[in-house]
Amino acid sequence: MKESPEDASTTSRPRRFYTGGERPFDPEDLVMASGHDVTPKRVEAARRHIEEKGAAALERYLP
């Protein structure tokens, strides 16, 4: 049986990573890019870092 587009969106797939900060990203993306586990404390620190540095916060970790 072939999967419909609706079914495909609900299946678990790995997140795609992009290089640079040219696309929107969230604090969880920054935590994962830094190689750490996502925790509330790290997400909050990442949120503050994004507010201060903008896209440069993520570009530090991605080529």
Backbone as ProteinMPNN parsed JSONL, in Angstrom:
{"seq_chain_A": "MKESPEDASTTSRPRRFYTGGERPFDPEDLVMASGHDVTPKRVEAARRHIEEKGAAALERYLP", "coords_chain_A": {"N_chain_A": [[0.842, -1.182, 0.0], [0.571, 2.183, -0.844], [1.866, 5.114, 0.671], [-0.01, 7.953, 1.657], [0.301, 11.552, 1.233], [-0.581, 12.722, 3.619], [-0.256, 10.666, 5.485], [2.513, 10.398, 5.423], [3.38, 12.73, 6.637], [2.883, 12.308, 9.276], [4.495, 10.312, 10.115], [7.443, 9.264, 11.838], [10.311, 10.951, 11.167], [13.775, 11.665, 10.644], [15.068, 14.893, 11.557], [15.901, 17.422, 9.236], [18.983, 18.956, 8.617], [20.424, 22.08, 7.906], [22.928, 24.087, 6.333], [24.433, 26.957, 7.775], [22.699, 29.962, 8.907], [20.568, 30.782, 7.344], [17.957, 29.957, 7.107], [14.866, 29.843, 8.96], [15.231, 29.027, 12.411], [14.989, 27.315, 15.548], [15.392, 27.484, 19.174], [15.789, 24.819, 20.021], [16.954, 23.659, 17.782], [19.434, 24.942, 17.805], [20.536, 23.946, 20.185], [20.739, 21.196, 19.543], [22.491, 21.357, 17.353], [24.77, 22.118, 18.647], [25.537, 19.819, 19.775], [24.52, 18.852, 22.132], [22.207, 17.369, 24.505], [18.73, 18.08, 24.392], [17.429, 20.092, 26.778], [15.3, 21.775, 29.156], [16.744, 23.877, 30.411], [18.963, 24.268, 28.704], [17.619, 24.951, 26.349], [16.474, 27.397, 27.06], [18.806, 28.915, 27.497], [19.809, 28.851, 24.896], [17.783, 30.248, 23.587], [18.145, 32.826, 24.642], [20.708, 33.316, 23.651], [20.243, 33.332, 20.887], [18.635, 35.607, 20.728], [20.524, 37.545, 21.327], [22.61, 37.178, 19.395], [21.478, 36.471, 16.948], [21.339, 35.015, 13.681], [24.01, 34.354, 13.674], [24.44, 32.881, 15.95], [23.751, 30.229, 15.358], [25.328, 29.777, 13.114], [27.829, 29.491, 14.113], [28.083, 26.819, 14.705], [27.433, 25.44, 12.387], [28.551, 24.872, 9.023]], "CA_chain_A": [[0.0, 0.0, 0.0], [1.337, 3.416, -0.966], [1.572, 6.126, 1.693], [-0.516, 9.234, 1.181], [1.065, 12.667, 1.822], [-1.004, 12.934, 5.003], [0.384, 9.636, 6.294], [3.95, 10.658, 5.47], [3.671, 13.831, 7.552], [2.723, 11.882, 10.658], [5.5, 9.313, 10.463], [8.64, 9.814, 12.467], [11.459, 11.062, 10.277], [14.811, 12.513, 11.228], [15.038, 16.287, 11.153], [16.923, 17.805, 8.273], [19.827, 20.058, 9.033], [20.891, 22.921, 6.823], [24.126, 24.826, 6.701], [24.221, 28.379, 7.974], [21.482, 30.412, 9.575], [19.714, 31.492, 6.389], [16.573, 29.506, 7.277], [14.418, 29.982, 10.349], [15.606, 27.949, 13.318], [14.514, 27.557, 16.904], [16.401, 27.175, 20.188], [16.074, 23.388, 20.036], [17.911, 23.42, 16.698], [20.741, 25.409, 18.258], [21.033, 22.987, 21.181], [21.144, 19.979, 18.842], [23.667, 21.663, 16.532], [25.93, 22.211, 19.534], [25.884, 18.46, 20.185], [24.012, 18.571, 23.476], [20.828, 16.928, 24.654], [17.774, 19.173, 24.567], [16.854, 20.201, 28.116], [14.711, 23.108, 29.314], [17.785, 24.857, 30.752], [19.74, 24.552, 27.491], [16.743, 25.636, 25.398], [16.368, 28.784, 27.51], [20.093, 29.559, 27.215], [19.875, 29.004, 23.446], [16.843, 31.325, 23.234], [18.821, 34.095, 24.954], [21.834, 33.46, 22.732], [19.667, 33.714, 19.596], [18.205, 37.005, 20.845], [21.719, 38.388, 21.313], [23.48, 37.001, 18.227], [20.738, 36.207, 15.719], [21.762, 33.859, 12.885], [25.398, 34.018, 14.018], [24.419, 31.88, 17.017], [23.738, 28.915, 14.724], [26.436, 29.676, 12.162], [29.023, 29.069, 14.872], [28.12, 25.364, 14.714], [27.217, 24.88, 11.056], [29.397, 25.493, 7.995]], "C_chain_A": [[0.889, 1.247, 0.0], [0.895, 4.423, 0.088], [1.019, 7.395, 1.058], [0.316, 10.347, 1.806], [0.686, 12.938, 3.274], [-0.337, 11.933, 5.934], [1.866, 9.923, 6.473], [4.28, 11.761, 6.478], [3.567, 13.41, 9.013], [3.739, 10.83, 11.071], [6.722, 10.001, 11.046], [9.791, 9.788, 11.481], [12.512, 11.923, 10.949], [14.667, 13.948, 10.729], [16.135, 16.535, 10.148], [17.691, 18.986, 8.827], [20.319, 20.801, 7.806], [22.163, 23.624, 7.285], [23.774, 26.296, 6.84], [22.899, 28.705, 8.632], [20.526, 31.12, 8.649], [18.254, 31.079, 6.482], [16.162, 29.733, 8.723], [14.858, 28.779, 11.183], [15.13, 28.309, 14.706], [15.593, 27.161, 17.907], [16.761, 25.693, 20.257], [17.081, 23.024, 18.949], [19.323, 23.82, 17.122], [21.35, 24.438, 19.265], [21.515, 21.718, 20.479], [22.397, 20.21, 17.998], [24.929, 21.742, 17.381], [26.344, 20.847, 20.073], [25.421, 18.082, 21.569], [22.605, 18.008, 23.421], [19.946, 18.138, 24.9], [17.177, 19.076, 25.968], [16.244, 21.588, 28.238], [15.758, 24.193, 29.607], [18.594, 25.25, 29.514], [18.902, 25.289, 26.449], [16.616, 27.108, 25.783], [17.663, 29.548, 27.238], [20.237, 29.805, 25.713], [18.963, 30.132, 22.986], [17.487, 32.691, 23.499], [19.97, 34.362, 23.977], [21.35, 33.894, 21.34], [19.226, 35.169, 19.619], [19.394, 37.952, 20.743], [22.451, 38.354, 19.978], [22.743, 36.805, 16.906], [21.25, 34.961, 15.015], [23.19, 33.435, 13.209], [25.469, 32.97, 15.126], [24.474, 30.471, 16.434], [24.929, 28.729, 13.796], [27.737, 29.286, 12.841], [29.194, 27.557, 14.788], [28.001, 24.733, 13.341], [28.1, 25.594, 10.034], [28.623, 26.461, 7.123]], "O_chain_A": [[1.847, 1.334, 0.768], [-0.295, 4.569, 0.364], [1.526, 7.854, 0.034], [0.979, 10.114, 2.816], [1.533, 13.338, 4.073], [0.097, 12.286, 7.03], [2.414, 9.715, 7.555], [5.339, 11.73, 7.104], [4.104, 14.083, 9.893], [3.835, 10.491, 12.25], [6.987, 11.172, 10.774], [10.196, 8.723, 11.014], [12.184, 12.811, 11.735], [14.201, 14.184, 9.615], [17.194, 15.909, 10.214], [17.119, 19.896, 9.428], [20.597, 20.187, 6.776], [22.428, 23.736, 8.482], [22.924, 26.815, 6.116], [22.081, 27.82, 8.882], [19.75, 31.967, 9.09], [17.388, 31.794, 5.977], [17.012, 29.808, 9.611], [14.851, 27.646, 10.701], [14.894, 29.48, 15.005], [16.601, 26.565, 17.528], [17.912, 25.348, 20.523], [17.955, 22.184, 19.162], [20.289, 23.115, 16.829], [22.544, 24.143, 19.203], [22.595, 21.217, 20.792], [23.27, 19.344, 17.939], [26.027, 21.466, 16.898], [27.369, 20.721, 20.743], [25.883, 17.086, 22.126], [21.901, 18.151, 22.421], [20.364, 19.103, 25.54], [16.505, 18.1, 26.301], [16.629, 22.493, 27.498], [15.653, 25.307, 29.094], [18.876, 26.43, 29.302], [19.416, 26.157, 25.744], [16.649, 27.976, 24.911], [17.625, 30.697, 26.798], [20.732, 30.854, 25.303], [19.327, 30.894, 22.09], [17.385, 33.6, 22.676], [20.173, 35.493, 23.536], [21.983, 34.729, 20.695], [19.42, 35.891, 18.641], [19.294, 39.026, 20.151], [22.871, 39.398, 19.48], [23.343, 36.964, 15.843], [21.561, 33.962, 15.663], [23.54, 32.267, 13.034], [26.46, 32.247, 15.228], [25.176, 29.611, 16.965], [25.478, 27.631, 13.707], [28.654, 28.795, 12.183], [30.32, 27.06, 14.798], [28.43, 23.595, 13.15], [28.364, 26.789, 10.168], [29.193, 27.064, 6.213]]}, "name": "protein", "num_of_chains": 1, "seq": "MKESPEDASTTSRPRRFYTGGERPFDPEDLVMASGHDVTPKRVEAARRHIEEKGAAALERYLP"}
